[in-house]
Amino acid sequence: MGQFTDLTGRRFGRWTVMGRVKTDARATIWRCRCDCGTIANVRGGHLCNGSTLSCGCYKRELTKKRLTKHGHHDEKLYKVWLSINQRCTNPNSKDYPHYGGRGIKRCDAWNDYETFRDWAFSSGYALGLTIERLNVNGDYCPENCTWIPKAEQGKNTTRTLNNRKLMEARK
């Protein structure tokens, strides 16, 4: 058996060794604290050969970073963008017949959320506002969209415009 080396106080990846727990014929076990605060018992060999770098938090961070495109998925504006995409491109969406089914598209520039987000903030987007197409039969694009209060949204729908035409025809 090799000479014992005290690892107390040393760092291995995100682990800081707090002290020795036990030594048996198979391994020396060390009490370690991960940078995230987790405390666990870890084999000395695993610390020294680099096969463990953390309690698992490092791997979770790398996976999250790899799977995250922009980090805006919790924003209300991101949900607006997703809804536009669904209405215009997904035949399984309940709203598709009223949008994509009528030929209404989302412009290519807004394929990327970041581009849509930049346009939205430069065009007056704020919480409580909703996207409005100026021409109800036009596409979702910067030239045809603006932000208005939700209460005004119902004034520019195909149903409302058709009702207006009927009322004007009766006069």
N, C-alpha and C positions, 0 to 999 in steps of 0.2 A: 504494500500500500504506500502511496506517495506521501510526501510531507504535507501537513495540514497548513492551509493558507487562510488567514482570517479575512473575510470579505466585508466585514462590518464597515459601513460608511462609504463603500465604493458604489459607483453607478454602472449599470449595465442597461443600455437603451434608456427606457423610461423608469427602470427599477432603481431604487435606492435600498441597499441592504441595511436592515435595522439590527439584525443579530442572528446568531445560529439557533435553530430550533432543536435539531438532533443530528447525530451522525450514526449511521449503521454500516453494515458491510456493503450495502448497495450504493449509498449516496449521502452527502451532507445536504441537509435541508435548511434553507435560510428564510427568515421572515423578512419580506420586502414590502416597500410602499411604492406604488406606481405614482407617476406624476398627477394622475387624475384623482388620487386619494385612496384607491383600492389597496387593501393590505392582503397579502397572500403568502403562502409558503411555496418556495420555488427551489428546485434542485440546483445545487451549485454548478453542476456540469452544464445545465441548460443556460445558466447565466454566463458562464465563461466561454462557451462555444457559440453564443449568439443565437441559439435556437429559440429563445424567448426574449422579446424586447419590451413587452408590456403585458398588462392583464388582458389585452384584447382591444383596448381602446384605440390603439394606433391603427390596427387593421380596420376597425369600424370607421375611423376618420378617413382613411385612404379610400375605402369603398364608397362612402358618402360623397367624397370629392369627385371620384371617378363617375358616379352616377348623376351628379348635379351639373346641369348645363349652365344655369345662371343664378340660382339661389333666390328666385323671386316667386316661387310656387305658392307662397302664402299670401301674396299681395292681391287685393281686390282687382287691380288693373290686369293682372295676369289672368284672372278668371274671366274678365271681359274679353280678352284676346282669345282665350280658349273657346268661349261661347261663339264668337264670330267664326272661328274656324269650324266648329261643329255645325253651325247653321248653314254654312256655305259649302262644306265639303263632305259631310257625313250623311249619306242617304238614310242611315238608321236613326238619325236625330229627329225628334218629333217636330222640330221647327224647319227642317230641311225643305219640305214642300213649299214653304213661304219665302225661302231665300234661295239656296242652291238650286232647288227644283224649278224656280222661276228664272234662273240664269244669273242670279246675283252672286258675284264673286268677291273674294278678298284680293287686293292687289298683291303682286309678287313682292313688293318692297316690305310688306308686313308678314312675309313668311317667317321672318326672324322676330322674336318677341322684343329683343333689345331695340330694334328699329322702331317698332310700334310704340314702345314705351317712351323713347326719345320724342317721337312725334306727339304723343299724348301730353306730355308735360310741357312741351313748347307750344301746344295749342290750347292750354288753359285747363287741362284735366285737374280735378280736385275730388276728394271724397264727396259723395252725394250727387255727383253728376253722372249722366249716362251718355253713351255714344249715340249720336243721331246722324242718320244719312239725310242730307239736305234734299236730294232727289230720292224719293221712296223706291223708285225702280232702278236706282244707280248702285254701283258697287261700293264696297267698303274700301275707300282710298282717301288719302289726305285731302284731295280736292272736293270730296263729297261728304266729308264727315266733320262733325263738331261735337262739343260737349254741352249738354243742357240739363236742367234739373229734371228729375224723374217725373214730376207732376206735369211737365210739358210734353213728355215723350208720346203720349197718346194722340196728340194732335196731328202727327205725321205718319199715320199708318194707312195701308191700302184700304182698310175698312172705313176709316174716317174720311179719307179722300173720296171714296166711292159714295159715301153718304152725302158729302157736300155736293158732288156732281148731281145726284138725284134731287137734292133740295133745289139747286139752281135750275134744273130742267123743269121742275114743277112751277117755277115762277112765271 
